[in-house]
Amino acid sequence: MPDVMIFTDASSGDPVSVALIQYGAVGAIAIMALFAVRVLFNKITEALERERARADRYEDELRKLNETVRTEYLGTLAKATEAISDALTTRRRG
Protein backbone atom coordinates (compact mmCIF):
# COMPACT_ATOMS: atom_id res chain seq x y z
CA MET A 1 0.00 0.00 0.00
CA PRO A 2 1.58 3.30 -1.01
CA ASP A 3 2.10 6.03 1.53
CA VAL A 4 -0.41 8.82 1.13
CA MET A 5 0.69 12.33 1.96
CA ILE A 6 -1.85 15.00 2.56
CA PHE A 7 -0.83 18.45 1.46
CA THR A 8 -2.59 21.47 2.83
CA ASP A 9 -2.58 24.94 1.45
CA ALA A 10 -0.45 26.90 3.93
CA SER A 11 -2.08 30.15 2.89
CA SER A 12 -5.55 28.92 3.88
CA GLY A 13 -4.86 29.02 7.63
CA ASP A 14 -2.30 30.21 10.05
CA PRO A 15 1.00 28.32 9.96
CA VAL A 16 0.64 27.07 13.54
CA SER A 17 -2.67 25.32 12.83
CA VAL A 18 -1.36 23.84 9.60
CA ALA A 19 1.72 22.48 11.37
CA LEU A 20 -0.32 21.03 14.22
CA ILE A 21 -2.85 19.40 11.88
CA GLN A 22 0.00 17.58 10.15
CA TYR A 23 0.73 15.83 13.45
CA GLY A 24 -2.69 14.12 13.58
CA ALA A 25 -4.11 13.29 17.00
CA VAL A 26 -1.32 15.06 18.84
CA GLY A 27 -1.96 18.15 16.75
CA ALA A 28 -5.70 17.95 17.46
CA ILE A 29 -5.06 17.70 21.19
CA ALA A 30 -2.64 20.62 21.00
CA ILE A 31 -5.25 22.71 19.12
CA MET A 32 -7.88 21.89 21.76
CA ALA A 33 -5.43 22.79 24.52
CA LEU A 34 -4.64 26.12 22.84
CA PHE A 35 -8.36 26.80 22.47
CA ALA A 36 -8.92 26.01 26.16
CA VAL A 37 -6.09 28.34 27.16
CA ARG A 38 -7.58 31.08 25.00
CA VAL A 39 -11.04 30.62 26.55
CA LEU A 40 -9.59 30.72 30.06
CA PHE A 41 -7.52 33.80 29.22
CA ASN A 42 -10.62 35.58 27.89
CA LYS A 43 -12.56 34.71 31.05
CA ILE A 44 -9.79 36.04 33.26
CA THR A 45 -9.53 39.20 31.16
CA GLU A 46 -13.29 39.80 31.40
CA ALA A 47 -13.22 39.25 35.16
CA LEU A 48 -10.34 41.69 35.49
CA GLU A 49 -12.24 44.33 33.53
CA ARG A 50 -15.35 43.81 35.71
CA GLU A 51 -13.28 44.19 38.86
CA ARG A 52 -11.62 47.35 37.53
CA ALA A 53 -15.02 48.84 36.71
CA ARG A 54 -16.27 47.87 40.16
CA ALA A 55 -13.23 49.44 41.83
CA ASP A 56 -13.72 52.63 39.81
CA ARG A 57 -17.39 52.80 40.87
CA TYR A 58 -16.48 52.34 44.53
CA GLU A 59 -13.71 54.90 44.25
CA ASP A 60 -16.17 57.46 42.87
CA GLU A 61 -18.66 56.62 45.62
CA LEU A 62 -15.96 57.00 48.28
CA ARG A 63 -14.93 60.34 46.81
CA LYS A 64 -18.55 61.57 47.00
CA LEU A 65 -18.89 60.35 50.59
CA ASN A 66 -15.64 62.05 51.58
CA GLU A 67 -16.87 65.29 50.03
CA THR A 68 -20.14 65.01 51.95
CA VAL A 69 -18.33 64.34 55.23
CA ARG A 70 -15.95 67.23 54.56
CA THR A 71 -18.85 69.60 53.85
CA GLU A 72 -20.71 68.54 56.99
CA TYR A 73 -17.49 68.73 59.03
CA LEU A 74 -16.87 72.31 57.88
CA GLY A 75 -20.43 73.27 58.84
CA THR A 76 -20.07 71.69 62.27
CA LEU A 77 -16.64 73.26 62.74
CA ALA A 78 -18.05 76.68 61.87
CA LYS A 79 -20.85 76.25 64.44
CA ALA A 80 -18.36 75.08 67.08
CA THR A 81 -16.09 78.06 66.39
CA GLU A 82 -19.05 80.41 66.71
CA ALA A 83 -20.09 78.78 70.00
CA ILE A 84 -16.56 79.11 71.43
CA SER A 85 -16.41 82.72 70.28
CA ASP A 86 -19.75 83.44 71.97
CA ALA A 87 -18.55 81.70 75.16
CA LEU A 88 -15.33 83.74 75.22
CA THR A 89 -17.26 86.97 74.58
CA THR A 90 -19.69 86.14 77.39
CA ARG A 91 -16.80 85.31 79.75
CA ARG A 92 -14.99 88.59 79.01
CA ARG A 93 -18.14 90.59 79.80
CA GLY A 94 -18.82 88.85 83.01
VOGU-3710 file (C-alpha; in Angstrom, 3 decimals, decimal comma):
1> mpdvmiftda> 0,000/0,000/0,000  1,580/3,304/-1,009  2,099/6,029/1,535  -0,407/8,821/1,129  0,695/12,330/1,955  -1,849/15,002/2,564  -0,827/18,453/1,463  -2,594/21,473/2,831  -2,577/24,935/1,452  -0,452/26,899/3,933
11> ssgdpvsval> -2,078/30,148/2,894  -5,554/28,921/3,881  -4,859/29,015/7,626  -2,302/30,214/10,050  1,002/28,320/9,958  0,638/27,067/13,539  -2,666/25,322/12,829  -1,360/23,840/9,602  1,724/22,484/11,365  -0,318/21,031/14,223
21> iqygavgaia> -2,850/19,398/11,878  -0,004/17,575/10,148  0,726/15,828/13,452  -2,690/14,120/13,582  -4,110/13,293/16,996  -1,324/15,057/18,837  -1,964/18,147/16,753  -5,700/17,952/17,458  -5,057/17,702/21,192  -2,644/20,622/20,999
31> imalfavrvl> -5,246/22,705/19,122  -7,877/21,885/21,760  -5,430/22,794/24,521  -4,645/26,117/22,841  -8,355/26,797/22,470  -8,922/26,007/26,161  -6,094/28,345/27,162  -7,580/31,084/25,003  -11,038/30,625/26,550  -9,594/30,719/30,061
41> fnkitealer> -7,517/33,797/29,218  -10,619/35,578/27,888  -12,563/34,714/31,051  -9,786/36,039/33,256  -9,529/39,200/31,162  -13,289/39,804/31,396  -13,224/39,246/35,165  -10,342/41,687/35,489  -12,241/44,331/33,531  -15,352/43,808/35,708
51> eraradryed> -13,279/44,191/38,863  -11,622/47,348/37,532  -15,020/48,844/36,707  -16,274/47,868/40,157  -13,229/49,441/41,827  -13,719/52,631/39,805  -17,392/52,796/40,873  -16,482/52,338/44,527  -13,711/54,900/44,253  -16,171/57,459/42,872
61> elrklnetvr> -18,662/56,615/45,618  -15,961/57,002/48,276  -14,930/60,343/46,805  -18,545/61,569/47,004  -18,892/60,346/50,590  -15,643/62,050/51,582  -16,868/65,288/50,029  -20,140/65,009/51,954  -18,328/64,344/55,228  -15,949/67,232/54,559
71> teylgtlaka> -18,851/69,598/53,849  -20,708/68,544/56,995  -17,490/68,732/59,026  -16,869/72,307/57,883  -20,432/73,270/58,841  -20,068/71,686/62,267  -16,645/73,256/62,744  -18,052/76,684/61,871  -20,853/76,246/64,437  -18,362/75,077/67,081
81> teaisdaltt> -16,092/78,057/66,388  -19,046/80,414/66,712  -20,091/78,780/70,003  -16,560/79,110/71,433  -16,406/82,715/70,282  -19,747/83,443/71,971  -18,554/81,702/75,158  -15,334/83,740/75,224  -17,264/86,970/74,582  -19,686/86,138/77,394
91> rrrg> -16,803/85,307/79,751  -14,990/88,588/79,006  -18,143/90,591/79,796  -18,819/88,850/83,009
//
